[in-house]
Amino acid sequence: MIIRAATSDDAEALAAIYGHHVLHGFGTFEEEPPSAAEMERRRAAIAEKGLPYLVAEAEGKVLGFAYAGPFRPLAAYRYTLEDSVYIAPDAIGRGVGRAVLSAVIEA
């Protein structure tokens, strides 16, 4: 498994992984899975701020992703970030989340 920066080429995988959690999990408040284009817009917005948005990949397949983003838009929180991590259903329990989130924290 490698950890690397997410790119626009990962949009479909990000949408599939996140979409699963929207439909079957409790870690997001969204009701409809966003499109690949929307996931790319979100990824680019994080990257433009110079913040980490990373994927875990094995054998060319994205297994999960994590990123750090602004906590709130208020000035009082300008130095505060929150992290998010989402793992493909077939990769849960294999250490992917720990690996990719540790890399985000290190970054």
C-alpha positions in Angstrom: 0.0 0.0 0.0 1.2 3.5 -0.8 0.0 6.8 0.5 0.0 9.7 -2.0 -1.6 13.0 -2.8 -5.1 12.6 -4.4 -5.4 13.9 -7.9 -8.2 14.7 -10.3 -7.8 11.2 -11.7 -9.1 9.8 -8.3 -12.5 11.5 -8.5 -14.4 8.4 -9.5 -12.9 6.3 -6.7 -13.4 9.1 -4.1 -17.0 9.4 -5.2 -17.6 5.6 -5.0 -16.0 5.3 -1.5 -17.7 8.4 -0.1 -21.0 7.5 -1.7 -21.0 4.2 0.1 -20.6 5.9 3.4 -23.3 8.4 2.6 -25.8 5.6 1.9 -24.7 3.1 4.5 -22.7 4.9 7.3 -23.1 7.4 10.0 -20.0 9.6 9.4 -21.6 12.1 7.1 -24.8 14.2 7.2 -25.3 14.0 3.4 -28.3 12.2 2.1 -27.3 11.9 -1.6 -23.9 10.7 -2.8 -22.0 13.5 -4.6 -20.9 13.1 -8.1 -17.3 12.5 -9.1 -17.2 16.1 -10.4 -18.4 17.4 -7.0 -15.8 15.2 -5.2 -13.1 16.7 -7.5 -14.3 20.2 -6.7 -14.0 19.4 -3.0 -10.6 17.8 -3.3 -9.3 20.8 -5.3 -10.6 23.3 -2.7 -8.7 21.5 0.0 -5.5 21.3 -2.1 -5.7 25.0 -3.1 -5.4 25.8 0.6 -2.2 23.8 0.8 -3.8 21.2 3.0 -3.3 17.4 2.7 -5.8 15.3 0.8 -4.3 11.8 0.5 -5.3 8.4 -0.8 -4.2 4.9 0.1 -3.6 2.8 -2.9 -2.7 -0.8 -3.6 -2.2 -2.5 -7.0 -3.6 0.6 -8.7 -6.8 0.7 -6.6 -7.8 3.5 -4.2 -8.6 1.8 -0.9 -9.4 4.9 1.0 -8.8 8.6 1.5 -8.3 11.2 4.2 -7.9 14.9 4.3 -7.6 17.9 6.7 -9.9 20.8 6.1 -10.9 24.1 7.8 -13.0 23.4 10.9 -15.2 26.5 10.5 -15.1 29.6 8.3 -15.0 32.0 11.3 -11.7 33.9 11.9 -11.5 32.5 15.5 -11.0 29.0 13.9 -8.5 30.0 11.3 -5.8 27.8 12.8 -8.1 24.8 13.5 -8.5 21.9 11.1 -10.7 18.8 11.2 -9.8 15.5 9.6 -12.0 13.1 7.6 -11.2 9.5 6.6 -13.2 7.2 4.4 -12.3 3.6 3.5 -13.6 1.4 0.7 -15.9 -1.3 2.1 -13.7 -4.2 1.0 -10.6 -2.5 2.6 -12.1 -1.9 6.1 -10.1 -3.6 8.9 -6.9 -3.8 6.9 -5.1 -0.8 8.5 -5.9 1.5 5.6 -7.6 4.2 7.7 -4.8 4.3 10.3 -2.2 4.6 7.6 -3.8 7.3 5.5 -4.9 9.4 8.5 -1.5 9.1 10.1 0.0 10.5 6.9 -2.5 13.4 6.9 -1.6 14.2 10.5 2.1 14.0 9.7 1.6 16.3 6.7 
